[in-house]
């Protein structure tokens, strides 16, 4: 699930098991979404230890900045404005056109993982959550 959708770039593209190299197969929020997010329901509670994110790395390297200042949040209950969360990781600065793995900064236990950023598009080509089921 994501906060908005640009064209045919559905939320499921971010966790379909394929790491594409072009945006055609990546999740993508709408241009007018100024607080975009993407989330996955893990269907059970996990102690989440790391999250791997693949950004697009096609022939447009200038898009590497689109994952700037990204947060990885973990929720015990359905995410909403009022739901408490644990910050797994804040990723400051430019992400780049690459694949990166982020270890959670502390204990992050929950069922939902949300990736969010404060401005413009959110494009995720693949997200892999690692942890131990509780």
N, C-alpha and C positions, 0 to 999 in steps of 0.2 A: 504494500500500500504506500502511496505517496501523496503529498499535499496537492499536487496538480499534475497534469500531463501535457507534454508537448508532442503534438502529432501522434504517431504510432508507437512512441517510446514508453511502453508499459512498465509498471513497477517490477513485474516479474523478471524482466531482463537483468536486473541486478542480482538475482540469486537463482539463475537457471543452470549453473554449473559450467557455463561457457565463458571464456575470457576473450571477448572480441577485441579487435584492434581498431574498429571504426564505430562511430556513434550510432549507426543504423541498428545496432543490437545492444544498445545501452539504455538504461532507464534515464529519463530526462524530464525535469519539471518545466512548467510554462515560463515564458519570459517575464510575465507580469507577477509572478509569485515572488514576493520580496522577503519571505521567511520560509524557504522551501525545506521539506524534510522527506525522508524515505524511512520506512520501518519494516521490520520482519517480526512475526510472531513465531517464536521457537517451539510453541505447543507444549512446553514444559519449562520448569524453572532450572536455570543453569548458573553455575559460578563461571562467569565469562572471564577468560584470561587474555584473549587477544581478538582483534578484528583485522582482517586483510581486505584492503580496498584496491580495486583496479580502476584507475582513471582511464579515460580514452587516450590513446596514443597513436592516433592516425596521422594524416598529413597536415594537421593544423595544430602545431605545437603551442600556439598562443592560448589554447584553451586550458592549459595546465593550471592557470590561475583560478579556474572556476571552482576548485575545491579549497580555496583559501579560507583559513579561519573556520575550520569544520570541527564540530563536536560529535562525539559518539556517546550517546546516552543509553542507560539501561533502566528499564521500568519493571516493577513487580506486578502492576496492574495496567489495564488498558491506558495507553498514553493519552493525556489531555492537557489542557492548560493548567489544571489544578493538581495533576498527578505528580507525586514526588518521584524523583529519579536519582540515579547515581551517575556521575560523570566518569565514564570509563577513560576517555582521553579527549583533550583539546589539541587540535592540530593547527598550530599557528603558521601564518605565512603561506607561501605558494606550495601546493601539493606536488605539482609537476605532472608530466605525462608519463606515468609509470604505475607500478604495483608496489604498495607498501603495507607492511604489517605493523600494527600498533599494539603494544602490550598495555593492558589497563593499568592506570596509575595506582589503583588500590583494589579492594574487594568490590566486585560488581556482580551482584546476584539479581537475576530477574528473568522474565519470560520474553520481553520485547526489547529489541535493540533499534534505536532510532539514530539516524545520521542527519544532522541539520547544519545549517549555516545561516548567517544573518542577511545575506543579500544575493540577488540574482539567481541564475540557473543552478540546479543541482543535477549533475550527471554522474552516474555510477555505472560502470560497466560490469562489475562483479563485486560481491561482498561475501566474505566467508567469516563466520563467527566460530571461535574456538572456545571450548569450555567443558566443564564436567556437570552432568545432570545431577540435580539434587533430589 
